[in-house]
Amino acid sequence: MSDSASILRITLMENFKELLICLDAFCAMVRRDTVLPVWVSRSEAELLENLDMRSKAIQLYRALWYEDDQDGRETLTCAGIVGAGPDTLQAAHLCNTAKDAFKAAVLALKTLKRSEATAVLADLHRRQESVAVAMRRMGAARLNLKQAYRHIPLLDERPLKIGFTWSRQGRVIQRTSTAAARCLLEQRAETPQTRLELQRLAEIPDDEMLAKVRSVCPHLRANIVFANPKGSSVQRRLMQTPLPVLVPLQPSERLPDFVPIAPEPVDMPRLRRTDVRIEDAPFLPSIRIHRYRSFT
């Protein structure tokens, strides 16, 4: 391992250790705020089990690892509002700072060769084996970087109302050239699949435009309403809330007004558009490239 890789490995280990320490301290503070109210969306099974909402919030904040059956592009998401005292809010700020430092350490690996970067991340998993083993016992597998990076959502003042909404699942479509698609394939490890797709790409015209399709998973948003001290109107703020949002409260205060929302988006079948121009099956599955339909 090169000197630069060794330095980045040490930085990565230290930042991840600091993240775990900050998470422990923050979750301990959430556990202690027992006089403050909490609401977290629960499934029917969790309602039947009378799952403690504070415990579920803490479990969500700690979720840095993929569950065994979790899609690689998916992150655990759940609506919630957690009343927090000043010390808890400060601990959350420190946690978010630690998350940023860990993310910067991971992104710094891009300066290394792929083999060295892979070795550094593998070393992180080995050195955190005790954590990994404990997580696997709870059905978790490997580290989910998106869940490790995302901030704990928090507010600096108590709002009047919080309205949660699930965004609709969709996809982002970007036009791309055969040359760009070939470059993406050549950057991947050589396998029978990539060789097959390179051959498939060579059989179509060089000037044919292709579509790169990226699925967008449903995500939670909160429309937050604050009192406006300067007038009768209110102030609004829209923010993403993949985790229960922390709201500063005094011991005698209640949660802001809210309407409970399901822990997962309700399936609402959408009518298929008649003007869809992209073929259903991907032309180059490994890089999610589709061909446009021919209407001639």
N, C-alpha and C positions, 0 to 999 in steps of 0.2 A: 504494500500500500504506500502511495507517495506521501511526501510530507504534508502537502496541502490537504490530501484526503484524511490524514491523521488528525490535523487541526480541526477540520470540519466535523470529523467523527466525535472528537472531544466536546466541541461546541454543541453538537446535536444532543449528545448524552446529557450534558449539563442542563440544557434548556428543557429537555423532556422531563428530567428529574424535578426541575423547578416548577414545571407545569403541574406535575402530580402533587407536589407539596402545596401549591396554591389551591388546587382543586379540593384537596383534603381539608384545608383550612376554611375554604368557602362553604363546602357542604356541611362542615361542623357548625358554622354560623347559622346556616339555614335550619339545621336540626334544632338549634337552641331558640330560634324565634317562635316558640310554640304559642305565645300569646297573640301572635299576629295571624290573620286568616290566610288561607290558601285555597285556591281552586285549580284543579288540573283535570282535563278531559279524560274520562275513563271509558273503556270498552264495556260491553254488556257483561262479559266474563269478570272483569275487574270490579264492576258494580256488585255482582253477585258475591264475589269474594270479600267485598267491602275493603278493597285495597286502599291503604292510607295515601291520601293525595300528596302529603309532604314527602313521604318515602318515594313515591313515583317521581316527583320533581327532582329529588336528589339523584335517583337512578338515571334520569335523563341527562342531568348535568355531568354525570360521571361517564356517560356512554362515549368512550373513545374507540371502541373496538367493534368490528363487524360481528353481527350475529351469524350463526352457521348458515341460515337460510336467507341472508340478506343480499340483495342485488348489489353488485359492485358500484353502481352509480347512485345507489339510494342512501339517504341519510335519515336517521330516526327523527321524527318530527311530532310534536304534540303541543296543543294549545294549553296555556295555563297562566295564572296570575299568582305571584308569590309576594305576600307582604314582607317587607324587609326593613330592618333597622339600619342606622348609619354604619355600624361595623360590618354588617353583611354586605351593604352596597360597596364599601371600601374593599372588602375581600373580593367582590366580583370584579371591580376595576383592576385589581392586581392580577386576577386570573386571566382577564382579557389581555393584559400586557404580556403575561407569560405565553399566552397562545400566539400572539404576534411574533414574539421572539423565536418560538419553536417553528412557526411557519417560515420565518426568514432563514432559519438554519437548514430546513428541508430544501427550500428553494435555492440555497447556496450550493447544493449538491449538483445543480445543473452545470456548474463550471467544470465538473469532473467528467471523466469518461463514464459511459453507461455501466460498465462492469464495476468500476470503483464505487459509483453511487449506489448500485444494488448491494454491494458488499457492506457499505456503511449502514444502510437501512436494515439489512439482515442482522448486523451486529447489534443494532438497537433492540431488535426483537429478542436476540439471545440474551442480552444483558438485562432485559426486563422479563426474563423467563418466569420468575415467580409471579409477576403480575399477569403475564399471558396465561399461565397455567390456571390461576384463579379465575380469570375471565372465561377460559374454555369450559371450566366446570359449570359456569352459568350460561353456557350456550354461545359464547363469543369465540371469534376466531382471530383475525389479524387486525392491526391498527387501521382505523378509518381516518385518513388524514383530514377529510372535510369536516368530520365531527370534532376532530382535535383542533382545527383552525377556528371554527365558528365561535363568535362571541356569545357570551351570556347576555341576552337583551335586558336592558335596565333603563329606568326612567329616573330623572333627577327630582321630579315632583309628582305628587299624586294627581292623576287625571280625573275628569268627571266620568268618563266612559271609555271602554275599550270594546271595539267590535271586531271579532275575528272572522276572517273569510278564507276559504280554500281557493287557491287559484286553480284554473282548469289545466289538466295535463295537455301538453301540446308538443310541438316540435319546431325546431329552427332549421330552415333550409337555406343553404348557401351554394350558389353556383360556383363550379370549379372546373378546371381544364383537365384533360387527360394527362398533361405533363405534371401538373400539381399532384394528381392522384398517384402517378407513377413514383414521384418523389416520396410521398407518404409511405407507399409500400416498400420502397427500397430502404427506408429508415428502420423498418421493422426487422426483427430477427428472421433469418431465412428458414422457412418451414415449407412443407408440401402445400399448405394452404396459400401462403404468399406467392409461391412459384406459380400455382394455378391461377391466382388472380392477376399476376403480371402477364401471363400468357393470354388470359381473357381480355385484358386491357389492350394488348398488342393487336387484337383482332378487330378493333373498332377504329373508325377514322380518327386521326390525330386532332382534328378540329372540332370533334363532337364535345358539346358542353355536358357536364355531369352535375349531379346534385349531391352535396354532402348534407346528410340529415342527422341532426342531434336531437334526441328526445329530451323533453323538459319535464321533470317529475313535478307533481303537484307540490306547492309550498304554501305555507301559512303567512298571511299578512294581518296586521292589526291596524285598524283605523282608530287613532287615539284622539280624544277630545279633551282639551284643557280649557279651564276658565280663563278669560281674558281680563286681567285686572284693570285694563285701561278703558274698557267699554263693555257693552252688553253682549257683543258677539263673542263667539268662542274661537279658539285656535285649534287647528287640526294637524295631525302628523301621521303619516303613513310609514310603517316600518315592518320589516320582515321579522317574524317571531318563531323561529324553528323550535325554540325552547321556551318554557314558561318565563314570562317577563317579570322582572323584579320591580315592585312599586314601593316607594318609601311610605311607610305608615307609622303613625303613633299607636301605642297599645290600645287606645280606645277607638281607633278608626276602623271603618269597614273597607272592603275592597271597592274599587270603582264599579259603577254599573256595567254589566256585561250580559250577553246572552250566551249560554253554553253552546258549544259547537262539538260535533262528533270528532273523535280522535283520528279518524281517517276520512278522506273525501268521499262523499256519497257518489256511487257510480251513476252517472247520468249519460246514457248512450246518446251519441251525437249522430245526426244524419250525415251520411257520406256525401261530400260535394260531388257534383257531376262534372266539375271542371278540373278535377285532380289531374295534374300533368306528370306526376312521378310514378314510376312502376312500384307496385307493392313490394316485391322481393328485391332485396339489395343486390346490386350487380357485383360489388366488391365488399362482402360482409365485414371483413376484418377492419376496414376503415369507414364503414357505414356510408358507402357511395352508391347512389341509385342512378339509373338512366331515366331520361325523360321519355314519356310515351310518344310514339309516333302517331299522328292523326291523319297521315296521308293514306 
